[in-house]
Amino acid sequence: MYAVISDGGFQYKVHEGLVFDVQTRDLPEGATTIDFDRVLMIGDAPDGPKIGAPIVAGAKVAATVLNQSKGDKVIIRKFARRKGYSLKKGHRQQYLQVRIDKITA
């Protein structure tokens, strides 16, 4: 069984046991699990696929937080020739690595 979830402006197709990165969020101290409740679709269900409008009612995806990491640095450069203007900025996105434990329809 797989599910399509929405989190942080992104959509992910997930199945049980999948390890992937989501954007960092504030979690309570000592929290090791996350519940994704914005489930857009559940596929391969015993009674056929369920498609939400916009979300599937009562569906939930439970995940375990494995670790927190940073993505690659992205360099932003602006330059205006003959004006003496140049700008260099960098950004590193924070990520949470999670493992999908259970999909509840």
C-alpha positions in Angstrom: 0.0 0.0 0.0 1.2 3.5 -0.8 0.0 7.0 0.0 0.5 10.5 -1.4 1.0 13.0 1.4 1.3 16.8 1.4 3.8 18.4 3.8 5.5 21.8 3.7 4.3 22.7 0.2 5.6 19.4 -1.2 3.9 16.2 -2.1 5.5 12.8 -1.5 4.6 9.3 -2.6 5.4 7.1 0.3 5.2 3.4 1.3 6.0 1.6 4.6 9.7 1.4 5.3 10.6 4.3 3.0 13.3 6.7 4.4 13.2 10.2 3.0 13.8 13.9 4.0 11.2 16.5 4.9 11.6 20.1 5.9 12.5 20.7 9.5 9.7 21.6 11.9 9.4 22.5 15.6 8.9 19.2 17.5 8.2 18.9 21.2 11.3 18.0 23.3 12.0 14.2 23.0 9.5 13.6 20.2 10.5 10.7 18.0 7.4 10.3 15.8 5.5 12.5 13.3 1.9 11.9 12.1 1.2 13.2 8.6 -2.6 13.9 8.4 -2.8 15.6 5.0 -3.1 12.4 3.0 -4.2 13.2 -0.6 -4.5 9.6 -1.9 -4.2 6.0 -0.8 -3.4 3.4 -3.4 -3.4 -0.4 -3.5 -6.0 -0.5 -0.6 -8.0 -3.7 -0.3 -11.2 -1.9 -1.4 -9.6 0.1 -4.2 -7.8 3.4 -4.3 -9.1 6.3 -2.2 -8.7 9.8 -3.5 -9.4 12.8 -1.3 -11.2 16.0 -2.1 -8.7 17.5 -1.1 -7.7 15.0 1.7 -8.8 11.5 2.6 -10.9 11.6 5.8 -9.5 9.6 8.7 -6.3 8.7 6.9 -3.0 9.1 8.6 0.7 8.2 8.0 2.9 7.6 11.0 6.7 8.1 10.7 9.7 7.9 13.0 12.3 10.7 13.1 15.8 9.2 12.4 18.0 12.3 12.4 18.3 16.0 11.5 20.6 17.1 8.8 21.5 20.0 6.4 21.2 20.0 2.6 23.9 21.2 0.2 24.8 24.9 0.3 23.1 27.0 -2.5 25.0 30.1 -3.6 23.1 33.1 -4.8 25.0 35.7 -6.8 23.9 39.0 -8.1 26.1 41.2 -10.3 25.6 44.5 -12.2 28.4 45.2 -14.5 30.1 48.7 -14.5 28.1 49.7 -11.4 30.3 48.3 -8.6 27.5 46.1 -7.3 27.9 42.5 -6.5 26.1 40.3 -3.9 26.9 36.8 -2.7 24.6 34.9 -0.3 24.4 31.3 0.7 21.6 29.1 2.1 21.5 25.6 3.6 18.1 24.0 4.1 17.5 22.0 7.3 15.9 18.6 6.9 14.5 15.8 9.1 15.1 12.3 7.9 12.0 10.1 8.6 11.0 6.5 8.1 7.4 5.6 7.3 6.1 3.1 9.8 2.4 2.7 9.1 -0.3 3.9 6.7 -3.8 4.0 8.2 -6.7 4.4 5.8 
